[in-house]
Amino acid sequence: MKLLLPNKKIKLNNHIIETYESGISLVGTEVKSLIKANGSIDESFVIFKNQEAFVINMYVAPFAQGNINNVDAYRRRKLLLHKNQIIKIEHQAKKDRLAIIPNKIYLLKGKIKMEIAICKSKNARDKRQDIKVRDIKREARKYY
């Protein structure tokens, strides 16, 4: 597994409850651009429409040698999940008012996969507690 695009902000702002692996529907120049790690998923999220999952606001840089075959960098991309997974994720997100956020994009056996996470937002108190724990661990490593 080769990590292409991580979401660096997800653990800072959210509690991850559950993760799922999905495929992404891409065109040829997007695949080439993602393999070179030209893109971002930091501000992206997943929506559901007609029992299909789509990732919104995912940036894939236009491929330099792509000429007329390049597509819109922020277009909506379909996620490839089983129907029962889509129903389960959608139901859980609506019931508990949770967000579905892309966690990372990676290359697995020649195919580009996306890990999506069901998340609950952290409040300011939780973020401060995480920073405090991280600082304590850093100090402990310094002396041992």
DSSP file with accessible surface (Angstrom, degrees, kcal/mol):
  #  RESIDUE AA STRUCTURE BP1 BP2  ACC     N-H-->O    O-->H-N    N-H-->O    O-->H-N    TCO  KAPPA ALPHA  PHI   PSI    X-CA   Y-CA   Z-CA
    1    1 A M              0   0  141      0, 0.0     2,-0.6     0, 0.0   107,-0.2   0.000 360.0 360.0 360.0 126.5    0.0    0.0    0.0
    2    2 A K  E     -A  107   0A 117    105,-2.0   105,-2.6     0, 0.0     2,-0.4  -0.949 360.0-134.6-113.0 118.3    1.4    3.4   -1.1
    3    3 A L  E     +A  106   0A  88     -2,-0.6   103,-0.2   103,-0.2   101,-0.0  -0.573  29.7 169.9 -73.6 124.6   -0.1    6.4    0.7
    4    4 A L  E     +     0   0A  10    101,-2.5   102,-0.2    -2,-0.4    -1,-0.2   0.852  66.1   9.9-100.8 -52.6   -0.9    9.1   -1.9
    5    5 A L  E     -A  105   0A  13    100,-2.1   100,-2.3    33,-0.1    -1,-0.2  -0.923  65.2-166.8-135.7 111.3   -2.9   11.8   -0.1
    6    6 A P  E     -A  104   0A  56      0, 0.0     2,-0.8     0, 0.0    35,-0.4  -0.629  24.1-128.0 -90.3 156.3   -3.5   11.9    3.7
    7    7 A N    >   -     0   0   10     96,-2.0     3,-0.7    -2,-0.2     4,-0.4  -0.883  26.7-175.8 -99.7 102.5   -6.1   14.1    5.4
    8    8 A K  T 3  S+     0   0  169     -2,-0.8     4,-0.3     1,-0.2     3,-0.2   0.727  75.3  53.0 -75.1 -21.4   -3.9   15.9    8.0
    9    9 A K  T 3> S+     0   0   86      1,-0.2     4,-1.8     2,-0.1    -1,-0.2   0.579  83.9  86.2 -91.1 -10.2   -6.8   17.7    9.7
   10   10 A I  H <> S+     0   0    3     -3,-0.7     4,-1.5     1,-0.2    -1,-0.2   0.906  91.7  42.6 -65.5 -42.7   -9.1   14.8   10.4
   11   11 A K  H  4 S+     0   0  147     -4,-0.4    -1,-0.2     1,-0.2    -2,-0.1   0.778 112.7  55.1 -76.5 -23.3   -7.6   13.7   13.8
   12   12 A L  H  4 S+     0   0   85     -4,-0.3    -1,-0.2    -3,-0.2    -2,-0.2   0.892 121.2  26.6 -72.5 -38.5   -7.3   17.3   15.0
   13   13 A N  H  < S+     0   0   54     -4,-1.8   109,-2.5     1,-0.1     2,-0.3   0.516 119.9  44.5-103.9  -8.9  -10.9   18.2   14.4
   14   14 A N  E  <  -B  121   0A  18     -4,-1.5     2,-0.6   107,-0.3   107,-0.2  -0.971  64.3-128.7-141.6 153.8  -12.8   14.9   14.7
   15   15 A H  E     -B  120   0A  77    105,-3.3   105,-2.1    -2,-0.3     2,-0.6  -0.904  34.8-136.2 -94.4 122.7  -13.2   11.7   16.7
   16   16 A I  E     +B  119   0A  59     -2,-0.6   103,-0.2   103,-0.2     3,-0.1  -0.718  28.5 173.3 -84.8 122.9  -13.1    8.8   14.2
   17   17 A I  E     -     0   0A  86    101,-3.1     2,-0.3    -2,-0.6    -1,-0.2   0.873  63.4  -8.3 -94.3 -47.4  -15.8    6.2   14.9
   18   18 A E  E     -B  118   0A  63    100,-1.1   100,-3.2     2,-0.0    -1,-0.4  -0.994  59.7-148.0-153.0 150.0  -15.5    3.8   12.0
   19   19 A T  E     -B  117   0A  62     -2,-0.3     2,-0.3    98,-0.2    98,-0.2  -0.914   8.7-169.5-124.3 151.6  -13.7    3.6    8.7
   20   20 A Y  E     -B  116   0A  23     96,-2.7    96,-2.7    -2,-0.3     2,-0.4  -0.980  18.8-131.6-135.2 149.1  -14.5    2.0    5.3
   21   21 A E  E     +B  115   0A  90     -2,-0.3     2,-0.3    94,-0.2    94,-0.2  -0.855  33.7 168.8-100.3 133.5  -12.5    1.4    2.2
   22   22 A S  E     -B  114   0A   3     92,-2.8    92,-3.4    -2,-0.4    59,-0.2  -0.963  30.1-122.4-139.4 159.0  -14.0    2.5   -1.1
   23   23 A G  E     -BC 113  80A   7     57,-1.7    57,-2.6    -2,-0.3     2,-0.4  -0.495  24.9-134.7 -90.3 168.1  -13.0    2.9   -4.7
   24   24 A I  E     - C   0  79A  15     88,-0.8     2,-0.8    55,-0.2    55,-0.2  -0.985  11.0-127.9-127.2 138.4  -13.2    6.2   -6.6
   25   25 A S        +     0   0   57     53,-2.6    53,-0.3    -2,-0.4     2,-0.3  -0.762  46.4 162.7 -85.3 109.7  -14.6    6.7  -10.1
   26   26 A L        -     0   0   36     -2,-0.8     2,-0.2    51,-0.1    -2,-0.0  -0.856  35.4-125.4-126.5 160.1  -11.8    8.7  -11.9
   27   27 A V    >>  -     0   0   57     -2,-0.3     4,-1.8     1,-0.1     3,-0.6  -0.606  41.4 -95.1 -98.8 169.2  -10.7    9.5  -15.5
   28   28 A G  H 3> S+     0   0   51      1,-0.3     4,-2.0    -2,-0.2     5,-0.2   0.857 120.9  47.9 -56.5 -44.6   -7.3    8.8  -16.8
   29   29 A T  H 3> S+     0   0   15     40,-0.3     4,-2.0     1,-0.2    -1,-0.3   0.845 109.4  55.1 -70.9 -28.2   -5.6   12.1  -16.2
   30   30 A E  H <> S+     0   0    6     -3,-0.6     4,-2.6     2,-0.2    -1,-0.2   0.894 106.2  52.0 -67.6 -38.3   -6.9   12.2  -12.7
   31   31 A V  H  X S+     0   0   50     -4,-1.8     4,-2.3     2,-0.2    -2,-0.2   0.946 110.2  47.7 -62.5 -46.4   -5.3    8.8  -12.0
   32   32 A K  H  X S+     0   0  117     -4,-2.0     4,-1.2     1,-0.2    -1,-0.2   0.900 113.0  48.8 -62.8 -39.7   -1.9   10.0  -13.3
   33   33 A S  H  <>S+     0   0    0     -4,-2.0     5,-2.3     1,-0.2    -1,-0.2   0.903 111.3  49.1 -68.0 -40.5   -2.1   13.2  -11.2
   34   34 A L  H ><5S+     0   0    0     -4,-2.6     3,-1.9     1,-0.2    -2,-0.2   0.867 104.7  58.1 -67.8 -35.6   -3.1   11.3   -8.0
   35   35 A I  H 3<5S+     0   0   68     -4,-2.3    -1,-0.2     1,-0.3    -2,-0.2   0.871 106.2  49.8 -63.6 -31.0   -0.2    8.8   -8.5
   36   36 A K  T 3<5S-     0   0  125     -4,-1.2    -1,-0.3    -5,-0.2    -2,-0.2   0.359 119.4-117.7 -85.3   7.3    2.1   11.8   -8.4
   37   37 A A  T < 5 +     0   0   47     -3,-1.9     2,-1.0     1,-0.2    -3,-0.2   0.847  61.3 152.1  60.6  39.1    0.3   13.0   -5.2
   38   38 A N      < +     0   0   70     -5,-2.3    23,-1.6    23,-0.1     2,-0.3  -0.784  43.6  56.1-100.2  90.8   -1.0   16.2   -6.8
   39   39 A G  E     -G   60   0B  23     -2,-1.0     2,-0.3    21,-0.2    21,-0.2  -0.979  64.6-122.4 172.6-176.1   -4.2   16.9   -4.9
   40   40 A S  E     +G   59   0B  44     19,-2.5    19,-2.3    -2,-0.3   -33,-0.1  -0.984  16.6 178.9-155.5 142.5   -5.8   17.5   -1.5
   41   41 A I    >   +     0   0    2    -35,-0.4     3,-0.9    -2,-0.3   -34,-0.1   0.154  55.8 110.2-124.2  15.7   -8.7   16.0    0.5
   42   42 A D  T 3  S+     0   0   48      1,-0.2    16,-0.1   -36,-0.1    -1,-0.1   0.845  88.4  30.8 -63.2 -37.0   -8.4   18.3    3.6
   43   43 A E  T 3  S+     0   0  115     14,-0.3    -1,-0.2     2,-0.0     2,-0.1   0.252  98.6 112.1-105.7  13.2  -11.6   20.2    3.0
   44   44 A S    <   +     0   0    6     -3,-0.9     2,-0.3    58,-0.1    13,-0.2  -0.424  38.6 178.8 -91.1 163.2  -13.6   17.4    1.3
   45   45 A F  E     -D   56   0A  91     11,-1.7    11,-3.0    56,-0.2     2,-0.4  -0.946  25.9-110.6-153.2 168.5  -16.6   15.5    2.6
   46   46 A V  E     -D   55   0A  12     54,-2.4    54,-0.4    -2,-0.3     2,-0.3  -0.883  28.0-176.4-111.9 136.7  -19.0   12.7    1.4
   47   47 A I  E     -D   54   0A  56      7,-2.6     7,-2.6    -2,-0.4     2,-0.4  -0.865  17.5-134.7-123.8 163.8  -22.7   13.1    0.5
   48   48 A F  E     +D   53   0A  40     -2,-0.3     2,-0.3     5,-0.2     5,-0.2  -0.964  23.8 170.0-121.1 136.9  -25.4   10.6   -0.4
   49   49 A K  E >  S-D   52   0A 109      3,-2.4     3,-0.7    -2,-0.4    -2,-0.0  -0.954  71.6 -12.2-148.1 122.6  -27.8   11.1   -3.3
   50   50 A N  T 3  S-     0   0  141     -2,-0.3     3,-0.1     1,-0.2    -1,-0.0   0.898 127.9 -54.4  54.1  45.8  -30.2    8.4   -4.7
   51   51 A Q  T 3  S+     0   0   96      1,-0.2     2,-0.3    35,-0.1    -1,-0.2   0.843 117.0 113.0  55.4  37.7  -28.4    5.7   -2.7
   52   52 A E  E <   -D   49   0A  65     -3,-0.7    -3,-2.4    34,-0.1     2,-0.4  -0.977  61.0-134.1-131.3 148.5  -25.1    6.6   -4.2
   53   53 A A  E     -DE  48  79A   0     26,-0.5    26,-2.9    -2,-0.3     2,-0.4  -0.869  22.4-177.1-106.7 136.8  -22.1    8.2   -2.4
   54   54 A F  E     -DE  47  78A  25     -7,-2.6    -7,-2.6    -2,-0.4     2,-0.5  -0.981  21.8-136.2-131.1 144.3  -20.1   11.1   -3.8
   55   55 A V  E     -DE  46  77A   0     22,-2.9    22,-1.8    -2,-0.4     2,-0.3  -0.875  25.7-160.8-100.9 130.3  -17.1   13.0   -2.6
   56   56 A I  E     +D   45   0A  42    -11,-3.0   -11,-1.7    -2,-0.5     3,-0.1  -0.859  62.9  14.6-112.1 146.4  -17.4   16.8   -2.8
   57   57 A N  S    S+     0   0   67     17,-0.6     2,-0.5    -2,-0.3   -14,-0.3   0.720  77.0 149.3  67.7  24.7  -14.6   19.4   -2.8
   58   58 A M        -     0   0    0     17,-0.3     2,-0.5    -3,-0.2    -1,-0.2  -0.797  38.3-142.9 -88.3 127.2  -11.8   17.0   -3.4
   59   59 A Y  E     +G   40   0B  73    -19,-2.3   -19,-2.5    -2,-0.5     2,-0.5  -0.811  22.3 176.8 -97.8 125.0   -9.0   18.7   -5.4
   60   60 A V  E     -G   39   0B   3     13,-1.6   -21,-0.2    -2,-0.5    15,-0.1  -0.979  31.0-127.6-123.5 114.8   -7.1   16.8   -8.0
   61   61 A A        -     0   0   17    -23,-1.6   -23,-0.1    -2,-0.5   -28,-0.1  -0.296  31.7 -99.5 -61.7 141.5   -4.5   19.0   -9.8
   62   62 A P        -     0   0   72      0, 0.0     2,-0.2     0, 0.0    -1,-0.1  -0.376  43.4-106.1 -60.8 139.3   -4.8   19.0  -13.6
   63   63 A F    >   -     0   0   24      1,-0.1     3,-1.7    -3,-0.1     4,-0.2  -0.485  22.3-133.6 -70.8 133.8   -2.2   16.7  -15.2
   64   64 A A  T 3  S+     0   0   90      1,-0.3     3,-0.4    -2,-0.2    -1,-0.1   0.869 105.4  36.0 -60.4 -39.6    0.7   18.7  -16.8
   65   65 A Q  T 3  S+     0   0  132      1,-0.2    -1,-0.3   -36,-0.1    -2,-0.1   0.116  90.8 103.0 -97.7  22.0    0.7   16.7  -20.0
   66   66 A G    X   +     0   0    3     -3,-1.7     3,-2.0     1,-0.2     4,-0.3   0.592  49.6 175.1 -85.1 -11.3   -3.0   16.2  -20.0
   67   67 A N  G >  S-     0   0  117     -3,-0.4     3,-1.1     1,-0.3    -1,-0.2  -0.035  71.8  -8.9  38.0-123.1   -4.0   18.7  -22.7
   68   68 A I  G 3  S+     0   0  154      1,-0.2    -1,-0.3     0, 0.0    -2,-0.1   0.608 125.3  74.6 -78.4  -9.6   -7.8   18.6  -23.5
   69   69 A N  G <  S+     0   0  104     -3,-2.0   -40,-0.3    -6,-0.1    -1,-0.2   0.554  70.5 107.7 -80.7  -8.5   -8.3   15.4  -21.5
   70   70 A N    <   -     0   0   51     -3,-1.1     2,-0.2    -4,-0.3     3,-0.1  -0.443  54.5-158.8 -68.9 145.7   -8.1   17.3  -18.2
   71   71 A V        -     0   0   57      1,-0.1    -2,-0.0    -2,-0.1    -1,-0.0  -0.617  39.0 -57.3-116.0 177.7  -11.4   17.7  -16.3
   72   72 A D    >   -     0   0  107     -2,-0.2     3,-1.2     1,-0.1    -1,-0.1  -0.320  44.4-138.6 -58.7 133.6  -12.5   20.1  -13.6
   73   73 A A  T 3  S+     0   0   14      1,-0.3   -13,-1.6   -14,-0.1    -1,-0.1   0.778 100.0  39.3 -68.1 -27.7  -10.2   19.9  -10.6
   74   74 A Y  T 3  S+     0   0  123    -15,-0.2   -17,-0.6   -17,-0.1    -1,-0.3   0.137  84.1 141.4-109.7  20.6  -13.1   20.1   -8.0
   75   75 A R    <   -     0   0   65     -3,-1.2     2,-0.4   -15,-0.1   -17,-0.3  -0.168  61.1 -97.1 -64.7 158.8  -15.7   17.9   -9.8
   76   76 A R        -     0   0  113    -20,-0.1     2,-0.4   -19,-0.1   -20,-0.2  -0.609  41.5-158.3 -77.8 130.5  -17.9   15.6   -7.9
   77   77 A R  E     - E   0  55A   0    -22,-1.8   -22,-2.9    -2,-0.4     2,-0.2  -0.925  13.1-124.7-117.2 136.6  -16.6   12.0   -7.9
   78   78 A K  E     - E   0  54A  77     -2,-0.4   -53,-2.6   -53,-0.3     2,-0.4  -0.537  18.8-138.6 -79.7 137.6  -18.6    8.9   -7.3
   79   79 A L  E     -CE  24  53A   2    -26,-2.9     2,-1.0    -2,-0.2   -26,-0.5  -0.798  12.5-133.8 -94.7 140.6  -17.4    6.5   -4.5
   80   80 A L  E     +C   23   0A  95    -57,-2.6   -57,-1.7    -2,-0.4     2,-0.3  -0.798  46.5 143.7-100.4  96.5  -17.6    2.8   -5.3
   81   81 A L        -     0   0   26     -2,-1.0     2,-0.1   -59,-0.2   -28,-0.1  -0.896  54.4 -95.2-126.5 159.8  -19.2    1.0   -2.3
   82   82 A H     >  -     0   0  134     -2,-0.3     4,-2.2     1,-0.1     3,-0.3  -0.435  37.2-117.0 -70.8 151.3  -21.6   -1.9   -1.9
   83   83 A K  H  > S+     0   0  108      1,-0.2     4,-2.4     2,-0.2     5,-0.2   0.896 114.8  52.1 -60.0 -40.4  -25.3   -0.9   -1.6
   84   84 A N  H  > S+     0   0  113      1,-0.2     4,-2.2     2,-0.2    -1,-0.2   0.863 108.6  51.6 -68.3 -31.5  -25.6   -2.3    1.9
   85   85 A Q  H  > S+     0   0   54     -3,-0.3     4,-2.8     2,-0.2     5,-0.3   0.918 109.3  50.3 -66.4 -42.6  -22.5   -0.3    3.0
   86   86 A I  H  X S+     0   0    8     -4,-2.2     4,-2.7     1,-0.2     5,-0.3   0.940 112.1  46.9 -60.8 -45.6  -24.0    2.9    1.6
   87   87 A I  H  X S+     0   0   79     -4,-2.4     4,-2.4     1,-0.2     5,-0.2   0.926 114.0  47.8 -63.6 -43.7  -27.3    2.3    3.4
   88   88 A K  H  X S+     0   0  109     -4,-2.2     4,-2.4    -5,-0.2    -2,-0.2   0.937 114.9  44.5 -63.9 -46.7  -25.6    1.5    6.7
   89   89 A I  H  X S+     0   0    0     -4,-2.8     4,-2.5     2,-0.2     5,-0.2   0.934 114.8  48.6 -64.9 -45.0  -23.3    4.5    6.5
   90   90 A E  H  X S+     0   0   36     -4,-2.7     4,-2.3    -5,-0.3     5,-0.2   0.924 112.7  48.0 -62.8 -43.0  -26.1    6.9    5.5
   91   91 A H  H  X S+     0   0  121     -4,-2.4     4,-2.6    -5,-0.3     5,-0.2   0.932 113.1  47.3 -64.2 -45.2  -28.4    5.6    8.2
   92   92 A Q  H  X S+     0   0   34     -4,-2.4     4,-2.1    -5,-0.2     6,-0.2   0.905 112.3  49.9 -64.8 -39.7  -25.7    5.9   10.9
   93   93 A A  H  X>S+     0   0   11     -4,-2.5     5,-1.8    -5,-0.2     4,-0.7   0.907 115.0  42.8 -67.3 -40.5  -24.7    9.4    9.8
   94   94 A K  H  <5S+     0   0  150     -4,-2.3     3,-0.3    -5,-0.2    -2,-0.2   0.904 114.5  50.5 -71.6 -40.5  -28.3   10.7    9.8
   95   95 A K  H  <5S+     0   0  136     -4,-2.6    -2,-0.2    -5,-0.2    -3,-0.2   0.931 124.0  26.9 -64.6 -46.5  -29.3    9.0   13.1
   96   96 A D  H  <5S-     0   0   80     -4,-2.1    -1,-0.2    -5,-0.2    -2,-0.2   0.336 105.6-118.6-100.8   4.9  -26.3   10.3   15.1
   97   97 A R  T  <5 +     0   0  225     -4,-0.7     2,-0.2    -3,-0.3    -3,-0.2   0.951  58.6 158.8  54.8  56.2  -25.7   13.5   13.1
   98   98 A L      < -     0   0   22     -5,-1.8     2,-0.3    -6,-0.2    22,-0.2  -0.683  37.8-123.0-107.2 161.6  -22.2   12.4   12.1
   99   99 A A  E     - F   0 119A  39     20,-2.5    20,-3.4    -2,-0.2     2,-0.6  -0.788   9.9-144.1-103.2 148.0  -19.9   13.6    9.3
  100  100 A I  E     + F   0 118A  11    -54,-0.4   -54,-2.4    -2,-0.3    18,-0.2  -0.962  29.4 174.2-112.5 116.3  -18.4   11.3    6.6
  101  101 A I  E     - F   0 117A  23     16,-2.5    16,-2.9    -2,-0.6     2,-0.2  -0.960  36.1-110.9-127.6 137.1  -14.9   12.6    5.7
  102  102 A P  E     - F   0 116A   0      0, 0.0    14,-0.3     0, 0.0   -58,-0.1  -0.473  28.7-172.7 -64.9 131.5  -12.2   11.1    3.5
  103  103 A N  E     -     0   0A  22     12,-3.9   -96,-2.0     1,-0.4     2,-0.3   0.853  58.8 -22.0 -94.6 -46.0   -9.3    9.9    5.6
  104  104 A K  E     -AF   6 115A  55     11,-1.2    11,-2.9   -98,-0.2     2,-0.4  -0.986  47.6-135.9-161.5 158.3   -6.7    9.0    3.0
  105  105 A I  E     +AF   5 114A   0   -100,-2.3  -101,-2.5    -2,-0.3  -100,-2.1  -0.980  34.6 166.9-119.0 132.8   -6.2    8.0   -0.6
  106  106 A Y  E     -AF   3 113A   8      7,-2.4     7,-3.1    -2,-0.4     2,-0.5  -0.934  37.2-113.7-144.6 164.0   -3.8    5.2   -1.4
  107  107 A L  E     +AF   2 112A  41   -105,-2.6  -105,-2.0    -2,-0.3     2,-0.4  -0.903  33.4 178.1-102.8 121.6   -2.7    2.9   -4.1
  108  108 A L  E >   - F   0 111A  51      3,-3.1     3,-1.6    -2,-0.5    -2,-0.0  -0.966  68.6 -24.3-131.4 113.8   -3.5   -0.8   -3.5
  109  109 A K  T 3  S-     0   0  195     -2,-0.4    -1,-0.1     1,-0.3     3,-0.1   0.886 126.9 -48.7  53.7  42.4   -2.6   -3.5   -6.0
  110  110 A G  T 3  S+     0   0   68      1,-0.2     2,-0.4     0, 0.0    -1,-0.3   0.516 119.8 104.5  81.8   3.2   -2.7   -1.0   -8.9
  111  111 A K  E <  S- F   0 108A 132     -3,-1.6    -3,-3.1   -88,-0.0     2,-0.5  -0.938  70.4-124.8-119.8 143.0   -6.0    0.5   -7.9
  112  112 A I  E     - F   0 107A  19     -2,-0.4   -88,-0.8    -5,-0.2     2,-0.3  -0.738  34.5-176.1 -87.9 124.8   -6.6    3.9   -6.2
  113  113 A K  E     -BF  23 106A  50     -7,-3.1    -7,-2.4    -2,-0.5     2,-0.4  -0.855  15.5-149.5-119.0 155.4   -8.7    3.5   -3.0
  114  114 A M  E     -BF  22 105A   0    -92,-3.4   -92,-2.8    -2,-0.3     2,-0.6  -0.987   7.4-147.1-125.1 133.6  -10.1    6.0   -0.5
  115  115 A E  E     -BF  21 104A  34    -11,-2.9   -12,-3.9    -2,-0.4   -11,-1.2  -0.908  18.7-164.5 -97.7 120.4  -10.6    5.4    3.2
  116  116 A I  E     -BF  20 102A   1    -96,-2.7   -96,-2.7    -2,-0.6     2,-0.4  -0.823   2.8-153.4-105.5 147.3  -13.6    7.2    4.4
  117  117 A A  E     -BF  19 101A   0    -16,-2.9   -16,-2.5    -2,-0.3     2,-0.6  -0.957  14.8-136.6-124.1 137.3  -14.3    7.8    8.1
  118  118 A I  E     -BF  18 100A   2   -100,-3.2  -101,-3.1    -2,-0.4  -100,-1.1  -0.842  42.5-176.7 -87.8 121.2  -17.5    8.3   10.1
  119  119 A C  E     -BF  16  99A   0    -20,-3.4   -20,-2.5    -2,-0.6     2,-0.4  -0.882  31.3-150.2-128.6 153.4  -16.6   11.1   12.5
  120  120 A K  E     -B   15   0A 127   -105,-2.1  -105,-3.3    -2,-0.3   -22,-0.1  -0.980  37.3-111.3-117.6 134.3  -18.0   13.2   15.3
  121  121 A S  E     -B   14   0A  85     -2,-0.4     2,-0.3  -107,-0.2  -107,-0.3  -0.310  25.5-130.6 -66.9 144.1  -16.7   16.8   15.7
  122  122 A K        -     0   0   27   -109,-2.5     2,-0.2     1,-0.0    -1,-0.1  -0.689  16.5-138.2 -89.2 147.4  -14.5   17.7   18.6
  123  123 A N     >  -     0   0   74     -2,-0.3     4,-1.9     1,-0.1     3,-0.2  -0.452  34.9 -92.9 -94.4 177.9  -15.3   20.7   20.7
  124  124 A A  H  > S+     0   0   59      1,-0.2     4,-2.4     2,-0.2     5,-0.2   0.874 124.3  55.4 -61.8 -36.3  -12.6   23.2   21.9
  125  125 A R  H  > S+     0   0  165      1,-0.2     4,-2.1     2,-0.2    -1,-0.2   0.919 107.5  48.9 -63.8 -43.0  -12.2   21.4   25.3
  126  126 A D  H  > S+     0   0   49      1,-0.2     4,-2.2     2,-0.2    -1,-0.2   0.897 110.6  51.0 -63.8 -39.9  -11.5   18.1   23.5
  127  127 A K  H  X S+     0   0   70     -4,-1.9     4,-2.1     1,-0.2    -2,-0.2   0.917 110.0  49.2 -64.8 -42.1   -8.9   19.8   21.3
  128  128 A R  H  X S+     0   0  160     -4,-2.4     4,-2.3     1,-0.2    -1,-0.2   0.896 109.8  52.1 -63.5 -39.7   -7.1   21.3   24.3
  129  129 A Q  H  X S+     0   0  102     -4,-2.1     4,-2.4     2,-0.2    -2,-0.2   0.914 108.5  50.8 -63.1 -41.7   -7.1   18.0   26.1
  130  130 A D  H  X S+     0   0   61     -4,-2.2     4,-2.3     2,-0.2    -1,-0.2   0.907 110.4  49.1 -62.9 -41.1   -5.4   16.3   23.0
  131  131 A I  H  X S+     0   0   67     -4,-2.1     4,-2.4     2,-0.2    -2,-0.2   0.914 110.6  51.2 -64.3 -40.4   -2.8   19.0   22.9
  132  132 A K  H  X S+     0   0  125     -4,-2.3     4,-2.2     2,-0.2    -2,-0.2   0.932 110.9  47.2 -63.1 -45.8   -2.1   18.6   26.6
  133  133 A V  H  X S+     0   0   56     -4,-2.4     4,-2.4     1,-0.2    -1,-0.2   0.913 111.7  51.5 -62.6 -42.3   -1.7   14.8   26.3
  134  134 A R  H  X S+     0   0  120     -4,-2.3     4,-2.2     1,-0.2    -1,-0.2   0.914 109.8  49.2 -62.7 -41.7    0.6   15.3   23.3
  135  135 A D  H  X S+     0   0   66     -4,-2.4     4,-2.3     2,-0.2    -1,-0.2   0.898 109.9  51.2 -65.3 -40.3    2.8   17.7   25.2
  136  136 A I  H  X S+     0   0  106     -4,-2.2     4,-2.3     1,-0.2    -2,-0.2   0.923 111.0  48.2 -62.8 -43.5    3.0   15.3   28.2
  137  137 A K  H  X S+     0   0  128     -4,-2.4     4,-2.2     2,-0.2    -2,-0.2   0.897 110.3  52.1 -64.4 -39.4    4.1   12.5   25.9
  138  138 A R  H  X S+     0   0  114     -4,-2.2     4,-1.6     2,-0.2    -2,-0.2   0.921 110.6  47.7 -63.1 -43.3    6.7   14.7   24.2
  139  139 A E  H  X S+     0   0   83     -4,-2.3     4,-1.3     1,-0.2    -2,-0.2   0.898 110.4  52.2 -64.3 -39.1    8.2   15.7   27.6
  140  140 A A  H  X S+     0   0   45     -4,-2.3     4,-1.2     1,-0.2     3,-0.2   0.894 108.8  50.1 -65.2 -39.9    8.3   12.1   28.8
  141  141 A R  H  < S+     0   0  172     -4,-2.2    -1,-0.2     1,-0.2    -2,-0.2   0.844 104.1  60.3 -66.4 -31.2   10.2   11.0   25.6
  142  142 A K  H  < S+     0   0  136     -4,-1.6    -1,-0.2     1,-0.2    -2,-0.2   0.877 112.1  36.7 -65.1 -35.9   12.6   13.8   26.2
  143  143 A Y  H  <        0   0  165     -4,-1.3    -1,-0.2    -3,-0.2    -2,-0.2   0.603 360.0 360.0 -95.9 -11.2   13.7   12.4   29.6
  144  144 A Y     <        0   0  233     -4,-1.2    -4,-0.0    -5,-0.1     0, 0.0  -0.753 360.0 360.0-121.8 360.0   13.6    8.7   28.8
